[in-house]
Amino acid sequence: MSFITLQDVSYKYPLAKTFALKHVDLSFEKGKFYGIIGQNGAGKTTLCNLVRGLVPHFYGGSLTGKTIIDGTDVKKWDTDQLATQIGYVFQNPFTQISGVKETVFEEIALGLENLGIPKDEMIERVIRVCKLLKIEDLIKRDPNALSGGQRQRVAFAAIIAMDSDTLVIDEPTSQLDPEGTADVFAIIQLLKEQGKTVLLVEHKIDLLAEYADEIVVLEKAQVAFQGPAQEVLQNPTLLEHGAQIPQVALLGSKLKEKGIGLAHIPITQKDAIAAIEERLGGES
């Protein structure tokens, strides 16, 4: 059953001449990991802002159609209540740090303070999430003096500590190195295993292929594709819509063109190895 549903949604920011979202129909189920892809300006961040309630409550503008979140139209949601259900990690970590706390520990605990979480539980949650994200060494640091990658981790930690049922995450690895990126995806996978719903905007298509249940492709403010990751990411026509496909899917398509077809077009390295071994085994 859908937890978030968009029905013929169109949205235009104040003073904008073009739509940021146009006639969008989408549905998101609880407990699934959704990868959201598309070229810059396709509407990915606007979709995140809508699901989080920043559209229309913060940005204003013109919103038509219906956006139903847990049975209630987003226009009728109280934004503070919605914030307890849906955590949002912004694309730019510099905009997510509050600027009013002197230590990383206090920064991560800020949202819990606002929720009135008891002090002992608050301390336990902050310590646990710092260990999870491997940022224990930052706890006493000034959050306003951190690098972009460090701020990204702290922003992520603050949202995870809130223990929201749904997380909307806008390019969390944009300022992280490969090791940090791998850590973030491992954490997102763990959150999914805990039953969280994850909507992730990300350009690292090979990692999305490995972790995501479903993929949403946006193009020019509209939905070009939505479906299971295996089905969507093996489609070479994604390239014509400003989206990428995994390298192994490109390989699978090329092999098929040359008459060396595999049982199916793989989207992960593990899947590719299994498909090639199966093909070789069939020829022996």
Disulfide bonds with the S-S distance in Angstrom:
none
